[in-house]
Amino acid sequence: MKFEKGIFQRTALLFGDEKMDRLATKKVIIFGIGGVGSWCAESLIRTGIKHLTIVDSDRVCITNINRQLHATTLTVGEVKTDALKKRLLEINPYAEITAIQKIYNLENHGQFDLESYDYIIDAIDSLASKIHLIRMATRTNATFFSSMGASLKLDPTKIKVAEFWDVIGCPLGARIRKMIRKGDLPAKKFLCVYSDELLENMGEGTSCGTDKCLCPKTKFGPGDPELADHEWCSKKAIINGTVAHITAIFGFTLAGLVVQAIYNEK
């Protein structure tokens, strides 16, 4: 038996031992563990995924607390991958969690060995990195799932799943399709989580807006110089409002797609 019977007793009642063992052998990688990816990771580990790689370059910012699983007033300033790994291992100490504090991009994509995974999940914010991952991941044997934009949304009933080319009403999806047509197209079809709801920001602000934030590079302290100086708030042209129940449902839906696919394997 490859899964931990006590921890996953209730899941095993639904899945049976054979499918639980199958879950425990699959290798999954999540790119981006913010408001969407962090909840996806937790759901996968709680369901029985045992081999999980989480990739993110960021540290926890005080503005993450409203929607990101690992963000609390006690973890502000911590490396996100480290904070989430600690929590996931508290759920299942027998899980094999690989935490990578890196940015996925054109220059370093070869470091991630995408071919070694059964499932690849995209929860990246950066448009260029997202498009590159779509192109690369769909050229592997892995099953690929992607999250579209989860900001400026409030209605959970509008969250949907569709094949990439059939995503309608999502500005991010439309922009990605327009840009991806200028180069290599995805090599195969893949499902996306999205919502066609689009609200407007009612407040103002382009940064953390508080002296308690640890984003500014001068407050990070020791560590990898490149990543210690890394922060996103001042580099974003637009910062959109988000809420936890929307980003969490996006993440849970991605996890559900993975688990359902494994469950239905012949």
Secondary structure, DSSP 4 states (H G I P E B T S, - for coil): --S-TTTTHHHHHHH-HHHHHHHHH-EEEEE--STTHHHHHHHHHHHT--EEEEE---B--GGGTTT-TT--TTTTTSBHHHHHHHHHHHH-TT-EEEEE-----TTTGGGG-GGG-SEEEE----HHHHHHHHHHHTTSSSEEEEE---SS---GGGEEEEEGGG--S-HHHHHHHHHHTTSPPPSS--EEEEE-------S--SS--STT---SGGGS-SS-HHHHT--SGGG-S------HHHHHHHHHHHHHHHHHHHHT--
